[in-house]
Amino acid sequence: MIGLDELQLAARNHALPLEILREPITPVGLHYLLIHFDIPAVDAASWRLHVGDRAYSLDELRSRERRTIPVTFECAGNGRALMGDGRAPSQPWLLEAVGTAEWTGTALAPLLHESGIADSSEFVFTGLDAGYQGGVEHAYERSLTRDEALDDDVLLVDEMNGSPLLPQHGYPLRLVVPGWYGMTNVKWLVRIEAQSEPFAGWQQQEAYKIDGVPVTRMLPRSLLVPPGIPDFLTRERFVAAGRVPLTGRAWSGWAPIERVEVSDDGGETWADAELDEPLGAYTWRGWRFVWDAQPGRPELCCRATDAAGNVQPTTAAFNEGGYCNNAVQRIRVTVSR
């Protein structure tokens, strides 16, 4: 039974309706959202980003060379509610904690160099949001190693889909690390500090680990838009027999998607889908498949393979945090004559 704490989490966070997978860029209001603590109140005029001993106003950051790149975000807990009987005490995501936006800002690496801290072995990114988790009071903080932080595509972002960040998405500034699960992209960013030792903050050392191994890049996943029409309560799908177009999107943080397969027998047999042209190096990739639907109650599945050879599994092993459950999506469909 879902408890009050889970209901409160669900009320402040929201998922992507799967039918919106048809959109290559997710509308801001439909992009998945996860907020750990409270949305902080920020006065943009007095706000400063502290990088080492330097401080930058929002106008100063916006005056720097700007870039816009589309990036797919997925929550590390996506699929948590489908992972075995042991449910983690956190947001009970099904499959919809994902979205793709066009993020605009300035590259992180030049700021680290001009602030004189680029040679450090690790960098800690601190947000303005703070609270208790795991019985520990802390600000939300994550770290990146030097090689990770100096990647040319790591951005400090102030716009989402061409408009200033909304408060819930990290206004006035957030970190964007393409390819990594959502927990890395610190919102309401206020400070970047150099570290010579591995960062021991709670969100880095206690959270987002599987058997002691840190969660990093997104594992391959494919999702399909549920076909036909739904039942209001059960959400079971109904289609008429015949040729049914299926569409969806697939992504991986390790390498570009190079194959998507579809099954209508619960994963016993597979057929290749047709892939759309990529939107960018760090985004999901559209796919399509024409399904010959026969009367009955088949189970549809889809699975992704990336260019590094990572294949989406049919099942996933349970872990206490409910992280990285990239088992194939399963949709039961009633096909009528």
C-alpha positions in Angstrom: 0.0 0.0 0.0 1.3 3.4 -0.9 2.0 5.5 2.2 1.4 9.2 2.9 5.0 10.1 2.3 4.9 8.5 -1.2 1.7 10.4 -2.0 3.3 13.7 -0.9 6.3 13.0 -3.2 4.1 12.1 -6.1 2.1 15.3 -5.6 5.2 17.6 -6.1 6.8 15.5 -8.8 5.4 14.4 -12.1 6.1 12.0 -15.0 6.0 12.2 -18.7 2.7 10.9 -20.2 3.9 8.2 -22.6 1.8 9.5 -25.5 4.0 12.6 -25.5 6.9 10.4 -26.6 5.6 11.3 -30.1 7.2 14.8 -29.5 10.9 14.9 -30.3 11.4 17.8 -27.8 9.3 17.5 -24.6 7.2 20.6 -23.8 8.5 22.1 -20.5 5.3 21.4 -18.6 5.3 17.7 -19.5 9.0 17.1 -18.9 9.5 14.7 -15.9 10.2 16.5 -12.6 11.9 15.4 -9.4 12.4 17.7 -6.5 14.3 16.4 -3.5 13.5 19.1 -1.0 11.7 22.5 -1.4 11.9 24.9 -4.4 14.2 27.7 -3.1 13.2 31.3 -3.4 15.9 33.1 -5.5 16.4 36.8 -6.1 18.2 36.7 -9.5 19.5 40.3 -9.0 21.5 39.4 -5.9 22.2 35.7 -6.8 25.8 34.8 -7.6 27.5 31.6 -8.8 30.6 31.2 -6.8 33.4 29.3 -8.6 36.5 29.0 -6.5 37.2 32.6 -5.4 35.3 34.1 -8.3 31.6 35.2 -8.3 29.4 35.5 -11.4 26.1 37.3 -11.8 23.4 35.8 -14.0 24.0 38.7 -16.5 27.7 37.9 -16.6 27.1 34.3 -17.3 24.5 35.1 -20.0 27.1 37.4 -21.7 29.5 34.6 -22.3 29.6 32.4 -25.4 26.3 30.4 -25.5 25.4 27.0 -26.7 22.1 25.1 -27.1 22.1 21.3 -27.2 19.2 18.8 -26.9 19.7 16.4 -24.0 17.6 13.5 -22.7 17.2 13.3 -18.9 16.1 10.1 -17.1 15.7 9.7 -13.4 17.9 7.0 -12.0 14.8 5.6 -10.2 12.8 5.3 -13.3 11.1 1.9 -13.2 11.5 1.6 -9.4 7.9 0.7 -8.8 8.2 -2.3 -11.2 11.4 -3.7 -9.5 10.3 -6.7 -7.4 8.4 -6.7 -4.1 10.8 -4.5 -2.1 9.9 -0.9 -2.8 12.4 1.9 -2.0 11.0 4.7 0.2 11.2 7.3 -2.6 9.3 8.4 -5.7 7.5 5.3 -7.0 8.2 5.8 -10.7 6.8 3.5 -13.3 8.4 4.1 -16.7 7.7 7.8 -17.4 10.5 9.7 -15.5 12.2 10.9 -18.7 12.1 13.9 -21.1 14.2 15.7 -23.7 14.7 19.4 -23.8 16.9 22.0 -25.6 19.2 23.4 -22.9 20.9 26.8 -23.4 23.8 28.1 -21.4 27.6 28.4 -21.3 30.3 25.8 -21.1 31.6 24.9 -17.6 35.2 24.2 -18.5 36.2 27.8 -19.3 34.9 29.0 -16.0 36.9 26.4 -14.1 40.1 27.5 -16.0 39.7 31.2 -15.5 38.8 30.7 -11.8 42.1 28.9 -11.4 40.7 25.6 -10.1 40.7 23.5 -13.3 43.7 21.4 -12.2 41.8 20.0 -9.2 41.0 16.3 -9.2 37.3 16.8 -8.3 34.6 19.5 -8.2 31.6 19.8 -5.9 28.4 21.4 -7.3 26.0 22.8 -4.6 22.4 23.7 -5.0 20.3 26.1 -2.9 17.8 23.3 -2.1 18.4 21.7 1.3 16.7 19.3 3.8 16.9 16.0 5.5 17.5 12.7 3.8 18.7 9.5 5.4 18.4 11.4 8.7 21.1 13.8 7.6 20.6 17.6 7.0 22.4 18.8 3.9 22.2 20.9 0.8 21.9 18.9 -2.4 25.4 18.4 -3.7 27.0 16.2 -6.3 30.6 16.0 -7.6 32.4 15.3 -10.9 36.0 14.3 -11.5 38.2 16.5 -13.4 37.9 14.6 -16.7 34.1 14.5 -16.3 33.7 18.2 -15.5 36.1 19.4 -18.3 34.1 17.7 -21.0 33.2 20.3 -23.6 29.5 19.5 -23.5 29.0 20.0 -19.8 27.0 23.2 -19.5 25.8 25.8 -17.0 22.2 26.3 -18.2 19.8 29.2 -17.7 17.2 28.4 -20.5 15.0 25.4 -21.3 13.4 25.1 -24.7 14.2 28.7 -25.4 12.8 30.3 -22.2 14.3 31.0 -18.8 14.3 28.1 -16.4 11.1 27.7 -14.5 11.5 27.6 -10.7 10.9 23.9 -10.5 13.6 23.2 -13.1 16.4 25.1 -11.3 16.0 28.8 -11.9 18.2 30.7 -12.3 21.0 28.2 -13.2 21.5 24.5 -13.3 24.2 22.0 -14.3 23.6 19.8 -17.4 25.9 16.7 -17.8 24.7 15.0 -21.0 24.4 11.2 -20.8 24.1 10.9 -17.0 21.1 10.1 -15.0 19.1 13.1 -13.7 20.6 13.2 -10.2 23.9 14.6 -11.6 22.3 17.8 -13.1 22.3 19.9 -10.0 19.5 22.5 -9.9 19.5 26.0 -8.3 23.3 25.9 -8.6 25.0 28.4 -6.4 28.6 27.1 -5.8 31.3 25.1 -7.5 34.3 24.1 -5.3 37.5 22.3 -6.0 38.3 19.1 -4.0 41.6 17.1 -3.7 39.9 14.2 -2.1 36.7 12.2 -3.2 33.6 14.1 -2.1 31.9 12.5 0.9 28.5 14.3 0.7 25.4 12.3 1.4 23.9 12.5 -2.1 27.3 11.3 -3.5 28.4 8.6 -1.0 25.0 7.3 0.4 22.5 7.8 -2.4 22.5 6.7 -6.0 24.5 3.5 -5.6 23.9 -0.1 -6.4 25.8 -2.5 -4.1 28.3 0.3 -3.4 28.9 1.1 -7.0 27.9 4.7 -8.1 25.1 5.2 -10.6 26.5 7.3 -13.5 25.4 7.1 -17.1 21.9 6.1 -18.4 21.5 2.5 -19.4 19.9 1.7 -22.8 16.1 1.9 -22.7 13.3 2.0 -25.3 9.7 3.0 -24.7 6.8 2.7 -27.0 3.7 4.9 -27.2 0.8 2.7 -26.0 -1.3 1.9 -29.0 -5.1 2.0 -29.5 -7.4 3.4 -26.8 -7.2 2.9 -23.1 -9.7 1.7 -20.4 -10.2 4.6 -18.0 -9.4 2.7 -14.8 -7.1 -0.1 -15.8 -5.3 1.7 -18.7 -5.4 -1.6 -20.7 -5.2 -0.9 -24.4 -7.7 -1.9 -27.1 -7.0 -2.1 -30.9 -8.6 -3.6 -33.9 -6.9 -6.4 -35.8 -4.8 -5.4 -38.7 -1.7 -3.3 -39.4 -1.1 -1.1 -36.3 1.7 1.5 -36.5 3.9 1.5 -33.3 6.2 4.4 -32.5 8.6 5.1 -29.6 11.9 6.5 -28.5 15.2 4.9 -27.3 18.3 6.3 -25.6 21.5 5.4 -23.8 24.1 7.4 -22.0 26.9 5.2 -23.1 26.7 5.4 -26.9 24.2 6.2 -29.6 21.2 3.9 -30.2 21.9 1.7 -33.2 19.0 -0.9 -32.9 15.5 -1.2 -31.6 13.5 -4.4 -31.7 9.8 -5.1 -31.1 8.1 -8.2 -29.8 4.4 -9.1 -29.6 4.8 -12.3 -27.7 6.3 -11.0 -24.5 9.9 -11.2 -25.7 10.0 -14.7 -27.2 10.7 -13.4 -30.7 11.8 -10.0 -31.9 11.7 -8.0 -35.1 13.7 -4.9 -36.0 12.1 -1.4 -36.0 13.0 1.4 -38.3 15.1 4.2 -36.7 14.6 7.9 -37.3 17.5 10.2 -37.8 19.2 11.2 -34.4 18.2 14.5 -32.9 21.7 14.9 -31.4 24.5 13.1 -29.7 22.8 13.1 -26.3 19.1 12.5 -27.1 16.6 9.8 -27.5 16.1 8.4 -31.0 12.7 7.9 -32.6 11.7 4.5 -34.0 8.7 3.0 -35.8 7.3 -0.4 -36.6 4.2 -1.7 -38.4 2.6 -4.4 -36.2 0.4 -7.1 -37.8 -2.1 -7.3 -34.8 -3.9 -10.6 -34.5 -7.0 -11.2 -32.3 -6.1 -12.0 -28.7 -4.3 -10.5 -25.8 -0.7 -10.2 -26.9 2.1 -8.5 -24.8 4.1 -5.9 -26.6 7.7 -5.2 -25.7 10.6 -3.2 -27.2 14.3 -3.2 -26.5 17.2 -1.0 -27.4 20.9 -1.7 -28.3 23.5 1.0 -28.3 26.7 1.3 -30.3 28.8 0.2 -27.4 27.0 -3.2 -27.5 24.8 -2.6 -24.4 21.4 -4.4 -24.8 18.3 -3.6 -22.8 17.5 -6.7 -20.6 14.1 -8.4 -20.4 14.3 -8.4 -16.6 16.4 -6.4 -14.0 17.8 -7.6 -10.6 16.4 -5.9 -7.5 18.4 -3.3 -5.6 17.5 -1.4 -2.5 17.4 2.0 -4.1 15.3 0.8 -7.1 17.9 2.3 -9.4 18.6 1.7 -13.1 15.7 -0.7 -13.8 15.9 -0.7 -17.6 14.0 -3.9 -18.1 11.9 -3.9 -21.2 8.5 -2.2 -21.2 5.5 -4.6 -21.3 2.1 -3.5 -22.6 -0.8 -6.0 -22.7 -3.2 -5.2 -25.6 -6.6 -6.6 -26.4 -6.9 -7.0 -30.2 -10.5 -7.4 -31.4 -11.7 -8.7 -34.8 
